[in-house]
């Protein structure tokens, strides 16, 4: 079974500016990738039973070293793009691989996994364990993903709470959707001023709830829609803190701006529906999509084209004793038409808006991101004001 959509690949790219023992890093990466059962998985489709079966006794992911000291920046970029976005054959290949690329003045570590076996939390587990292995420290025993159990999956409550909401969003597209959704994208980033961030934090709502409310208001101010569904991730990590696997579930949040609520009223609505989502966090997204959007096609994501998430801070690259940072793989491939990520830094809130380049011009997304900042500022200035009224 082949992974045909690059959007389901999850590459991470770390850059190290100081001296790195490349052979030690290769050995550490190979050790860490090879010890996790999920990353040795192979998947087989049984067409008659319409089921996918997997086993975890396959060969370990490969780790390669490439000397790019004499390459041009263009050659390096083309190679990194190929490494990051080459699909896996999930039936015959390990669903992960690593590559270390050395240049004249830096070392790059690329880790690529398929979303079927790893989520964002898994990447941080891998980074921490590569640090430990590189430093010669012992590693915790790996956890088999099958050992992690989930809760009950009754879908009635969450589906009832979403009933009647539009299953699309009026987005400011510059181009029409094609017959098949394009996954190529890029990202624009801005930062809320510290005083605005402080005011938002004082409201007592979580960053995710606040940002979801602010995004809905920014979209509503630009059109006639007043009821929105946003996809968002649920980590599903109550019993799997150190496991590598795909435990995240996609939930659907309703943000209802009908009846002209104040900001406080809107935040309360978002809090109430978020609680409903969390209470039903084990309901598979496919069950929600089947109930709400049975006639979906390939031109756009199911249920909603917008994804929202919040992070407590930037993920830390492996600690190899050298200055390091994560770089965004280019080109970027995304699952939704718009993906808003809010990251809490030390004093400010960073907002990154990934967008499908087949549908939006940069200027349009710049304008939308500015509208999000304006809405956040309005909330900070007067949370008792009508949310749709721009101050």
C-alpha positions in Angstrom: 0.0 0.0 0.0 1.6 3.3 -1.1 1.5 6.6 0.6 0.3 8.7 -2.4 -0.3 12.0 -0.6 2.7 13.9 0.6 0.5 15.7 3.1 0.6 12.6 5.3 4.4 12.7 5.5 5.8 14.5 8.6 9.4 15.7 8.0 11.3 17.6 10.7 14.5 19.4 9.8 17.1 20.4 12.4 20.1 22.5 11.8 23.3 22.4 13.9 25.7 25.3 13.5 28.6 24.0 15.7 30.8 20.9 15.6 28.9 17.6 15.5 30.3 14.1 15.6 28.5 12.9 12.5 29.2 9.2 13.0 28.0 9.4 16.6 24.8 11.2 15.4 24.2 8.6 12.7 24.6 5.7 15.2 22.3 7.5 17.8 19.6 8.2 15.2 19.8 4.6 13.8 19.5 3.2 17.3 16.5 5.4 18.3 14.5 4.9 15.0 15.2 1.1 15.0 14.0 0.4 18.6 10.4 1.7 18.3 7.9 -1.0 17.1 5.8 1.6 15.3 8.7 2.6 13.0 9.3 -1.0 12.0 5.6 -1.4 10.9 4.4 -2.7 7.6 0.8 -2.3 6.4 -1.2 -4.6 4.2 -4.6 -3.9 2.7 -7.0 -6.9 2.6 -9.4 -5.8 -0.1 -12.0 -8.5 0.6 -12.3 -7.6 4.3 -11.8 -3.9 3.5 -9.3 -3.8 6.4 -5.7 -2.7 6.9 -3.5 -5.1 8.9 -0.1 -4.3 10.2 2.9 -6.0 11.8 5.9 -4.5 13.6 8.6 -7.0 12.9 9.9 -5.3 9.7 13.5 -4.0 9.2 14.4 -0.8 10.9 14.4 2.6 9.2 17.5 3.5 7.3 19.7 6.4 8.2 22.0 7.9 5.6 24.9 10.4 5.6 25.3 12.8 2.7 28.3 15.1 2.1 27.0 18.3 0.6 30.0 20.5 1.3 30.5 21.3 -2.4 26.8 21.7 -3.3 25.2 25.0 -4.2 22.3 26.2 -2.1 19.9 25.3 -4.9 21.3 21.8 -5.1 21.0 21.4 -1.3 17.4 22.7 -1.3 16.4 20.3 -4.1 17.9 17.4 -2.2 16.2 18.3 1.1 12.9 18.6 -0.7 13.3 15.1 -2.2 14.3 13.6 1.2 11.4 15.3 3.0 8.7 14.5 0.5 9.5 11.1 -1.1 6.5 8.8 -0.3 6.8 5.5 1.5 5.6 2.1 0.2 3.9 1.2 3.5 3.7 -2.5 2.6 7.4 -3.0 2.0 9.3 -0.1 3.5 9.8 1.2 7.0 7.5 4.2 7.5 10.3 6.4 8.7 13.9 7.3 7.7 16.7 9.6 8.6 19.4 11.5 6.8 22.3 13.6 8.0 23.5 16.2 5.5 26.8 17.9 6.1 27.8 21.2 4.5 30.9 23.3 4.9 29.6 25.1 8.0 26.6 23.1 9.4 25.0 19.8 9.9 21.4 19.0 9.0 19.3 16.2 10.5 16.2 15.2 8.6 13.7 12.8 10.2 10.7 11.8 8.1 7.8 9.7 9.4 4.4 8.8 8.0 1.5 10.1 10.0 0.1 6.5 10.2 2.8 5.7 12.7 3.8 9.0 14.4 2.4 12.3 15.6 4.0 15.5 16.6 4.5 14.3 20.2 6.4 11.3 18.8 8.9 13.6 17.0 9.7 15.2 20.3 10.2 11.8 21.9 12.6 10.9 19.1 14.5 14.2 19.5 14.9 13.6 23.2 16.1 10.0 22.8 18.5 11.0 20.0 20.0 13.5 22.4 20.3 10.8 25.1 21.8 8.3 22.8 24.3 10.8 21.3 25.4 11.7 24.9 25.8 8.0 25.8 22.8 7.9 28.2 20.5 4.9 28.6 17.1 4.9 27.0 13.7 4.0 28.4 12.2 0.8 27.1 10.1 1.4 24.0 6.3 1.2 24.2 4.4 -0.9 21.7 1.5 1.2 20.3 -0.9 -1.7 20.6 -0.4 -1.6 24.4 -2.1 1.8 24.5 -5.8 1.6 24.9 -8.4 4.4 24.3 -11.7 5.1 25.8 -15.2 4.6 24.6 -16.2 6.0 21.2 -19.9 6.9 21.4 -20.5 9.6 18.8 -24.0 10.7 19.6 -23.3 13.7 21.8 -20.6 15.3 19.7 -22.5 14.8 16.4 -25.6 16.3 18.0 -23.6 19.4 19.1 -22.4 19.9 15.5 -25.7 19.4 13.8 -26.8 22.3 11.6 -23.5 23.9 11.3 -22.1 24.7 7.8 -19.7 22.0 6.6 -17.7 24.6 4.7 -16.3 28.0 5.4 -16.5 31.2 3.3 -12.8 31.7 2.7 -11.2 34.5 0.6 -10.0 32.2 -2.1 -8.1 33.8 -5.0 -8.5 30.7 -7.1 -11.2 28.1 -7.4 -10.8 24.7 -5.9 -9.6 22.0 -8.3 -11.2 18.6 -8.6 -8.5 17.2 -6.3 -7.2 19.1 -3.3 -3.7 20.5 -3.7 -1.5 20.0 -0.6 1.3 22.5 -1.5 1.5 25.4 0.9 3.6 27.9 2.7 3.4 29.8 6.0 3.2 33.4 7.1 4.0 34.3 10.8 3.3 37.3 13.0 3.5 38.0 16.7 1.0 39.6 19.0 2.5 42.4 21.1 3.3 41.5 24.7 0.6 43.8 26.2 -2.1 42.2 24.0 -0.8 38.7 24.9 -0.9 39.6 28.6 -4.5 40.9 28.4 -5.6 37.7 26.6 -4.0 35.5 29.2 -5.8 37.4 32.0 -9.1 36.4 30.5 -8.7 32.9 31.9 -9.4 31.1 28.6 -6.9 28.7 27.1 -4.8 29.9 24.2 -6.5 27.4 21.9 -10.0 28.6 22.8 -9.0 32.2 22.5 -7.4 31.8 19.1 -10.3 29.8 17.7 -12.7 32.5 18.8 -10.5 35.2 17.3 -10.1 33.4 14.0 -13.9 32.9 13.7 -14.4 36.6 14.3 -11.8 37.6 11.8 -13.5 35.4 9.2 -17.0 36.6 10.1 -16.1 40.2 9.8 -15.0 39.5 6.2 -18.3 37.8 5.1 -21.7 36.7 6.1 -21.0 33.4 7.8 -21.6 33.3 11.6 -21.3 29.6 12.4 -18.0 27.8 12.0 -16.4 24.4 12.4 -12.7 24.1 12.9 -10.7 20.9 13.0 -8.1 20.6 15.8 -5.8 17.9 17.3 -6.2 16.0 20.5 -3.0 14.4 21.7 -4.5 11.3 23.2 -1.4 10.9 25.4 -2.9 10.1 28.8 -1.2 6.7 28.9 1.5 7.1 26.2 3.9 9.8 27.3 7.0 8.1 25.9 5.5 6.1 23.1 6.1 6.6 19.4 2.9 6.1 17.5 -0.1 7.9 16.0 -2.3 8.6 19.0 -3.6 12.1 18.0 -7.2 12.3 17.0 -8.8 15.1 15.0 -11.7 16.8 16.8 -14.2 19.4 15.5 -14.9 22.6 17.4 -18.0 24.7 16.8 -17.6 28.5 17.1 -21.1 30.0 17.0 -21.3 33.8 16.4 -25.1 33.9 15.8 -27.1 36.4 17.9 -24.2 38.9 18.1 -22.4 37.7 21.3 -20.0 39.7 23.2 -16.4 38.5 23.4 -17.0 37.0 26.9 -20.1 35.2 25.7 -18.3 33.9 22.7 -15.4 32.6 24.8 -17.9 30.9 27.1 -19.6 29.2 24.0 -16.2 28.1 22.8 -15.3 26.8 26.3 -18.6 24.8 26.5 -18.2 23.2 23.1 -14.5 22.5 23.7 -15.5 20.6 26.9 -18.0 18.5 24.8 -15.2 17.8 22.3 -12.8 16.7 25.1 -15.4 14.5 26.7 -15.8 12.7 23.3 -12.1 12.9 22.3 -12.0 9.2 21.3 -14.7 9.5 18.7 -12.9 8.9 15.4 -12.9 11.8 13.0 -14.2 9.5 10.3 -17.3 8.9 12.3 -18.0 12.6 12.5 -17.2 13.1 8.8 -19.5 10.3 7.8 -22.4 11.8 9.8 -21.9 15.4 8.9 -20.4 15.3 5.4 -21.4 12.0 3.7 -21.2 13.4 0.2 -17.7 14.8 0.5 -15.4 14.8 -2.5 -11.7 15.1 -3.1 -11.7 18.9 -3.8 -11.3 19.8 -0.1 -10.9 18.4 3.4 -13.9 16.7 5.0 -16.2 18.8 7.3 -14.1 21.9 7.3 -11.2 23.5 5.4 -9.7 25.1 8.5 -7.4 23.6 11.2 -6.5 25.4 14.5 -4.0 24.3 17.1 -2.0 25.8 20.0 1.4 24.9 21.3 3.0 25.6 24.7 6.3 26.6 23.1 8.6 25.8 20.3 9.9 22.2 20.2 13.5 21.7 21.1 15.9 20.0 18.6 18.2 17.2 19.7 20.8 18.4 22.1 24.2 17.7 20.5 26.1 20.4 22.3 25.9 22.7 19.3 23.6 25.7 18.6 20.5 24.2 16.9 17.1 25.2 15.5 14.3 23.6 13.6 13.8 24.8 10.0 10.6 24.6 8.0 10.8 22.0 5.2 10.3 23.6 1.8 8.1 23.2 0.0 5.5 22.7 2.6 2.6 20.2 2.3 -0.6 20.7 4.4 -3.8 18.8 4.9 -6.2 21.8 5.2 -6.6 25.0 3.2 -5.8 27.1 6.2 -3.9 25.9 9.3 -3.5 28.4 12.2 -1.0 27.6 14.9 -0.6 29.7 18.0 2.6 29.2 19.9 3.2 30.6 23.4 6.7 32.1 23.6 8.1 33.6 26.8 6.2 36.9 26.6 4.3 36.9 23.2 1.9 34.8 21.2 3.2 33.8 17.8 0.6 33.2 15.1 1.6 31.1 12.0 -0.9 30.7 9.2 -0.1 27.9 6.7 -2.1 28.2 3.5 -2.7 26.3 0.3 -0.8 28.2 -2.4 -3.1 26.9 -5.1 -6.0 28.8 -3.5 -4.5 31.9 -1.9 -2.2 34.8 -2.9 0.3 35.9 -0.2 -1.3 39.3 0.0 -4.7 37.8 0.8 -3.3 35.7 3.6 -1.3 38.7 4.9 -4.6 40.6 5.1 -6.4 37.7 6.8 -3.6 37.4 9.4 -3.8 41.1 10.0 -7.5 40.7 10.6 -6.8 38.0 13.2 -4.4 40.3 15.0 -7.0 43.1 14.9 -9.6 40.8 16.4 -7.2 39.7 19.1 -6.4 43.3 19.9 -10.1 44.2 20.1 -10.7 41.3 22.5 -7.8 42.5 24.7 -9.1 46.1 24.7 -12.8 45.4 25.6 -13.9 41.8 26.2 -17.4 43.0 27.0 -17.8 44.6 23.5 -19.8 42.8 20.7 -17.3 40.5 19.1 -18.2 41.4 15.6 -17.9 45.1 16.2 -14.4 46.3 15.2 -13.0 48.8 17.7 
